[in-house]
Amino acid sequence: MLNYLSRQFALSDTAIVITDVDFSATGPTILFANTATERMTGYPPAEMVGRTPRMLQGEGTTLASRKALARAIRHDDRSTVVIRNYRKNGEPYDCAISVEILRDQTGAPVLALAREHERPIRAGRRRTYGD
């Protein structure tokens, strides 16, 4: 399934990150990131694979947005959550993330597919979607 998805999303204009479904304390592991993800984050896919998406979080990433994202993943409700991430050069950006849990024939979760879009950073209080 991963090979098929990797081929389908490799050239997409939408940033795509595919992870395993180990949502333990250390977080899931990135199995695939496309070139659109590199344009947004500054990290080449080869530097992201094998790491957790939490590598993009930093001091401005709120607990509320992290919890909203975890809740959306846990309930597989495909809602969009906006979270403050950081590029490789340290520059912050707001990222709207929609996560879909992909399942095998038995219904067991096997992969998480995140579609990510950059949102403009606005002055004042950031709104966390998915609460």
Secondary structure by P-SEA (a helix, b strand, c coil): caaaaaaaccccccbbbbbccccccccbbbccccaaaaaaccccccccccccccccccccccaaaaaaaaaaaaaccbbbbbbbbbccccbbbbbbbbbbbbbcccccccbbbbbbbbbcccccbbbbccc
